Amino acid sequence: LYTGVTANLAERLQQHRTGHGSSFARKYNCDLLVYAEQSEDIAAAIWREKCIKRWPRLWKLRLIQEANPEWRDLSGDLHTT
């Protein structure tokens, strides 16, 4: 599971899918978007990311499972402008 913050989710997903994202995502082939949160406050988004990164894996799995029980790739739902 990869957790990160970005100002442009669609662009970041493309970077990961083409091997230009983080080394972690490249190493573990992280290329599906199964959960996302939106925030207008970058400081709050970074704080939330750091909290989630410290969580046990089971908590992260539950968060995803509650929001997206089929683990469907949500990237197609992104509205790009």
C-alpha positions, -999 to 999 in steps of 0.1 A, spaced: 0 0 0 13 34 -10 3 66 7 11 100 -7 1 136 -11 -2 155 -44 -17 186 -58 -26 168 -91 -38 133 -86 -44 124 -122 -8 135 -131 7 116 -101 -11 84 -111 3 88 -146 38 92 -132 34 60 -111 20 40 -141 49 50 -163 75 43 -137 83 79 -129 66 80 -95 82 72 -62 108 45 -59 85 26 -35 56 26 -60 79 15 -88 95 -13 -67 61 -27 -55 42 -19 -88 16 4 -71 -6 15 -99 -42 12 -88 -60 40 -70 -83 23 -44 -87 52 -19 -83 89 -20 -91 119 2 -94 155 -9 -83 185 11 -82 222 3 -55 226 30 -21 212 21 -9 213 57 -39 192 67 -34 168 38 3 163 48 -7 157 84 -34 132 74 -8 114 52 17 111 80 -10 98 103 -21 71 79 15 61 72 20 54 109 -11 32 111 -9 -6 112 -16 -22 78 -48 -36 91 -62 -1 98 -53 9 63 -70 -22 48 -101 -14 68 -102 22 56 -100 10 20 -125 -18 25 -151 5 41 -148 31 12 -142 7 -17 -152 -29 -8 -145 -42 -43 -110 -25 -44 -121 -10 -77 -96 13 -95 -109 47 -89 -87 65 -114 -115 64 -140 -136 85 -117 -112 114 -116 -125 146 -132 -96 162 -151 -98 197 -165 
